[in-house]
Amino acid sequence: METILVTGASGKLGKAVVEALLEKDFNVRAASRKTSRIKWTDRVRPVLFDYEDPGLHRAALDNIHAVFLIAPPLDSKAPEKLMPFIDKAVKTGVRHVVFNSVMTADSDEKNPLRIIERHLIHSGLDYTILRPNFFMENFLSGWIAPMIEAGSIRVPAGGAATSFISVEDIARVAAACFQERRYGEECDLTGSRALTYGDAARMISDACGRPIDYVPITEEEMAQLDRQKGMAESSIGYRARLFEAVRRGHMADTTSVVRDVTGKPPVLFEEFTRKNCYAWKIHKAA
Ligand SMILES: NC(=O)c1ccc[n+]([C@@H]2O[C@H](COP(=O)([O-])OP(=O)(O)OC[C@H]3O[C@@H](n4cnc5c(N)ncnc54)[C@H](OP(=O)(O)O)[C@@H]3O)[C@@H](O)[C@H]2O)c1
């Protein structure tokens, strides 16, 4: 049974990818800077891993032929961290890398994830590039979740819509890409329809039984909130560019890739809220 190295295995997407690979009968080597974050099983083995510590890379890649590659989020220095790792993967005998990029990355050659995409494409490895839209799970455990706890979603999205996608769908596509050896494919991954943040707030309100509203804020207001949380200026700028794309309507497109690859329609936002309403209800009680 083949073992796949999953980077970012403790994160929202990485965890879902581990689950999807197990369903496809792969074994997983799950990389994290803190291995206690990984649940050890007979088919999931944690490995200590940090892009910034090259001394850990060889052990992570030992006897590995396929890698799910995730960049640290909002990291403008991601290319200088991931590109040497891709080069090392070439040397250690990796054959296939599935790289998780982001929707619209390919429309900006300076986008850090696009720089990594190009490096991978020219690496000689078999590659698959997934470009997902914003994750639904940001509302649950990401940076938007505390806003829900506080009663209002405050992002600079204006009235524009986003075709949010669940990490479960991205993970199922990723697992199929490994199993079916979908080499050389590049695809945008989205939910089946686009929703505004106002729509999302209303659906979460309905699910958790208390009012959650959407307050459109300016980019500068978001930057101030991020600065108060100690976020690096480069990450603040990174997030601002993502929301510029949202406001321009570039994140509203939908594709049929999830259904085409997995044979199932993407998770609907209502299904996501129904499934997770308990978590938001706990927030209410806290
Ligand atoms: N969230 C979205 O809406 C969205 C949309 C499109 C694309 N993406 C992209 O999808 C990827 C995953 O996002 P996510 O929301 O799942 O992120 P997340 O939940 O914040 O998890 C990030 C992961 O990155 C790992 N990581 C951070 N710094 C690292 C380093 N120096 N070396 C090795 N691993 C490191 C963390 O692992 P440890 O801390 O355990 O080491 C963690 O598992 C990111 O590249 C993001 O840009 C996200």
The ligand as a Gaussian input file, in Angstrom:
#p B3LYP/6-31G(d) Opt

LIG

0 1
 N       -8.422000      28.894000       4.031000
 C       -8.839000      29.165000       2.794000
 O       -9.935000      29.653000       2.560000
 C       -7.915000      28.833000       1.633000
 C       -8.409000      28.958000       0.327000
 C       -7.585000      28.597000      -0.736000
 C       -6.298000      28.149000      -0.500000
 N       -5.865000      28.067000       0.795000
 C       -4.516000      27.563000       1.019000
 O       -4.668000      26.260000       1.541000
 C       -3.571000      25.952000       2.408000
 C       -4.083000      25.336000       3.684000
 O       -4.929000      26.250000       4.332000
 P       -5.621000      25.889000       5.723000
 O       -6.729000      26.862000       5.877000
 O       -5.886000      24.425000       5.792000
 O       -4.472000      26.267000       6.735000
 P       -4.401000      26.034000       8.321000
 O       -5.601000      25.326000       8.823000
 O       -4.062000      27.356000       8.913000
 O       -3.147000      25.070000       8.430000
 C       -1.902000      25.491000       8.003000
 C       -0.954000      24.329000       8.032000
 O        0.334000      24.805000       7.603000
 C        1.316000      24.180000       8.407000
 N        2.496000      25.040000       8.496000
 C        2.547000      26.335000       8.866000
 N        3.836000      26.767000       8.842000
 C        4.584000      25.707000       8.450000
 C        5.983000      25.512000       8.240000
 N        6.876000      26.492000       8.437000
 N        6.414000      24.296000       7.845000
 C        5.538000      23.271000       7.653000
 N        4.203000      23.394000       7.826000
 C        3.728000      24.598000       8.220000
 C        0.659000      24.012000       9.766000
 O        1.240000      22.876000      10.378000
 P        1.884000      22.845000      11.861000
 O        1.524000      24.151000      12.536000
 O        1.263000      21.655000      12.516000
 O        3.319000      22.677000      11.591000
 C       -0.800000      23.724000       9.395000
 O       -1.016000      22.335000       9.280000
 C       -2.761000      27.229000       2.559000
 O       -1.661000      27.201000       1.686000
 C       -3.729000      28.309000       2.099000
 O       -3.066000      29.420000       1.539000
 C       -6.635000      28.376000       1.847000

